[in-house]
Structures are given as C-alpha cells and as structure tokens.
Amino acid sequence: MKKQLTAAAVSLAIMFTLGAGSAFADSKLDSAIDEGLGSKYVSGGTTTSGFDCSGFTMYVFSKIGIKLPHQSASQYKMGTAVEKDELIAGDLVFFNTSGKGVSHVGVYVGNGEFAHASSSKGVIISKLSESYYVKRYVGAKRIMSTDKYEEVTSENTTDHDDVE
C-alpha cells in the first residue's frame, strides 16, 4: 500500500511539473540526458564520443550516482517492474530488437518518449508509440528510489545573488 501511495504521489508531482517539455527540465537527470543527445552510435561505447544503448543508460545513471552494468539484459534484471501506464521520467524501458530477448534499453523522459542510442541514428528521443517500439516492447524497470528520484529530478536551484 505504501508503494502505491508513493507511486501515486510521484505521478501527481510529475503531472504538475509537465509544462515546458521535459518532466524534469533543468534537473540533474535532464542534464545527463542532454549531454548525450546527438552522440553517434558506437558498439560498446560509453562516452559522448559514441554510445551503444546500455552504454548510454550507464552514462546517464552514472551522472546521478547510480552504477549500471553494461548490457541491456543485465540492466533488465535490476530494479522494480513498472507498468507502461505508470512510467515516470528516469525509468528504464526495454525492447527485444534481436528476437533473442532483451536487447535494447532507453531512459523514459516523460510524455510517452524515451532517450536511447539508436544503432542507425545515434542518441535520440523516440516515442514509445512508434510501431517499431510497440511491437518490441518488453517492459520497464524503476531503478531509482523515491528519494533519489526527487533529488535528481528537482530543478537546479543555483543562487544568483550577483544578479540585479
């Protein structure tokens, strides 16, 4: 019951923060994802010089202090399963693109979209509703605790006392 109430509270918080695009604009999570966007696809890549899908999620989560293994199937074994209609920004979404089980991962960013390293387009944001991903969707996992989620999705609050 406590988990359901927490999930409901987090979901409501997200609904009220969805204004100008990302559910976590100007947050640590948003910054980590933005750093990777546009990077090319490189098999085995884990840096902005080039990412593969699990290398990108590893990179994003390392920026917020969470260590992930470098394989989508291994990442799928982590966290707590989440229903598609209960996704929140920062959840990992998994796909079977090879016909052999979990083979692709991305980071849910809100509004039905996820950031991922596409083998043909590099790091991009795609819609979960695209037929390619609908047909290959396996599931989602919540890796962050509620406290961690609140820490990394709150807006950066840099004090600018020198501004008149």
C-alpha positions as CSV (number, residue, x, y, z in Angstrom):
1,M,0.0,0.0,0.0
2,K,2.8,2.4,0.9
3,K,4.5,1.8,-2.5
4,Q,1.2,2.5,-4.3
5,L,0.7,5.8,-2.4
6,T,4.3,6.8,-3.1
7,A,3.9,6.0,-6.8
8,A,0.7,8.0,-6.9
9,A,2.3,11.0,-5.2
10,V,5.3,10.9,-7.6
11,S,2.9,10.6,-10.6
12,L,0.9,13.6,-9.4
13,A,4.1,15.6,-8.9
14,I,5.1,14.8,-12.5
15,M,1.7,15.8,-13.9
16,F,2.0,19.2,-12.2
17,T,5.5,19.8,-13.5
18,L,4.9,18.8,-17.1
19,G,4.9,22.3,-18.6
20,A,7.6,23.2,-20.9
21,G,8.6,19.8,-22.3
22,S,10.5,17.6,-20.0
23,A,9.1,16.5,-16.7
24,F,12.4,17.3,-15.1
25,A,13.6,20.3,-17.0
26,D,16.8,21.8,-15.6
27,S,17.4,18.8,-13.4
28,K,20.5,16.5,-13.0
29,L,18.7,13.8,-14.9
30,D,17.8,16.1,-17.7
31,S,21.3,17.5,-17.9
32,A,22.8,14.0,-18.1
33,I,20.5,13.0,-20.9
34,D,21.1,16.3,-22.8
35,E,24.8,15.7,-22.7
36,G,24.4,12.5,-24.7
37,L,21.8,13.6,-27.2
38,G,23.3,13.8,-30.7
39,S,26.2,11.5,-29.9
40,K,26.9,8.8,-32.6
41,Y,26.2,5.1,-32.1
42,V,29.3,3.1,-31.3
43,S,29.1,-0.6,-30.4
44,G,30.4,-0.9,-26.8
45,G,30.5,2.9,-26.5
46,T,30.1,4.5,-23.1
47,T,31.1,8.2,-23.7
48,T,29.8,11.2,-25.6
49,S,32.2,10.2,-28.3
50,G,29.8,7.3,-29.0
51,F,27.3,5.1,-27.2
52,D,25.6,1.8,-27.5
53,C,22.2,1.6,-25.8
54,S,23.3,0.2,-22.5
55,G,26.4,2.4,-22.6
56,F,24.1,5.5,-22.8
57,T,22.0,4.4,-19.9
58,M,25.1,3.6,-17.9
59,Y,26.4,7.1,-18.6
60,V,23.2,8.8,-17.7
61,F,22.8,6.9,-14.4
62,S,26.5,7.3,-13.5
63,K,26.0,11.1,-13.7
64,I,23.3,10.8,-10.9
65,G,25.4,8.4,-8.8
66,I,23.9,5.0,-9.8
67,K,26.0,2.2,-11.3
68,L,24.5,0.0,-14.0
69,P,26.1,-2.9,-15.8
70,H,26.9,-2.6,-19.5
71,Q,24.3,-4.9,-21.0
72,S,20.6,-4.3,-21.5
73,A,19.7,-7.8,-20.4
74,S,21.7,-7.3,-17.2
75,Q,20.0,-3.9,-16.6
76,Y,16.6,-5.6,-17.0
77,K,17.4,-7.8,-14.0
78,M,17.7,-4.7,-11.8
79,G,15.0,-2.5,-10.1
80,T,11.3,-3.0,-9.8
81,A,9.0,-3.8,-12.7
82,V,6.7,-0.9,-13.8
83,E,3.6,-1.0,-15.9
84,K,3.7,1.1,-19.0
85,D,0.9,3.4,-17.8
86,E,2.9,4.1,-14.6
87,L,6.2,5.1,-16.2
88,I,7.9,8.2,-14.7
89,A,10.9,10.0,-16.0
90,G,14.1,8.1,-15.3
91,D,12.6,4.6,-15.6
92,L,14.4,2.3,-18.0
93,V,12.4,0.9,-20.9
94,F,13.4,-2.4,-22.6
95,F,12.9,-3.9,-26.0
96,N,13.5,-7.1,-27.9
97,T,15.1,-5.9,-31.2
98,S,17.1,-9.0,-31.9
99,G,14.4,-11.7,-31.5
100,K,16.5,-13.2,-28.6
101,G,15.1,-11.4,-25.5
102,V,16.0,-8.0,-24.1
103,S,18.4,-6.4,-26.5
104,H,17.7,-2.6,-26.3
105,V,17.3,-0.1,-23.5
106,G,16.4,3.6,-23.1
107,V,15.6,6.1,-20.4
108,Y,11.9,7.2,-20.2
109,V,11.8,11.1,-20.3
110,G,8.0,11.6,-19.9
111,N,5.2,12.4,-22.4
112,G,5.5,8.9,-23.9
113,E,9.1,9.4,-25.0
114,F,12.4,7.9,-24.2
115,A,16.1,8.7,-24.9
116,H,18.2,6.0,-26.3
117,A,21.2,5.2,-28.5
118,S,19.7,4.1,-31.9
119,S,22.1,2.0,-33.9
120,S,21.1,3.9,-37.1
121,K,20.6,7.5,-35.7
122,G,22.8,7.8,-32.5
123,V,21.4,9.2,-29.3
124,I,17.9,10.4,-29.9
125,I,14.5,10.7,-28.3
126,S,11.7,8.5,-29.7
127,K,8.1,7.8,-28.9
128,L,7.1,4.6,-27.3
129,S,4.0,4.7,-29.5
130,E,6.1,4.3,-32.7
131,S,5.0,0.9,-34.2
132,Y,8.6,-0.4,-34.2
133,Y,8.9,0.1,-30.4
134,V,5.3,-1.0,-29.7
135,K,6.0,-4.4,-31.3
136,R,9.2,-4.9,-29.5
137,Y,8.4,-3.5,-26.0
138,V,9.4,-6.0,-23.2
139,G,8.8,-3.9,-20.1
140,A,10.2,-1.2,-17.8
141,K,12.1,-1.1,-14.6
142,R,12.3,1.6,-11.9
143,I,15.9,1.8,-10.7
144,M,15.7,4.9,-8.5
145,S,14.3,5.1,-5.0
146,T,11.7,7.8,-4.4
147,D,14.3,9.9,-2.5
148,K,16.8,9.5,-5.3
149,Y,14.2,10.4,-7.9
150,E,13.3,13.6,-6.0
151,E,17.0,14.5,-5.7
152,V,17.8,14.1,-9.4
153,T,14.5,15.5,-10.9
154,S,14.2,18.7,-8.9
155,E,15.2,21.8,-10.7
156,N,18.8,23.1,-10.2
157,T,18.5,26.0,-7.8
158,T,21.7,27.9,-8.2
159,D,21.6,31.1,-6.2
160,H,22.4,34.2,-8.3
161,D,22.8,36.9,-5.7
162,D,25.1,38.9,-8.0
163,V,22.2,39.4,-10.5
164,E,20.5,42.8,-10.1
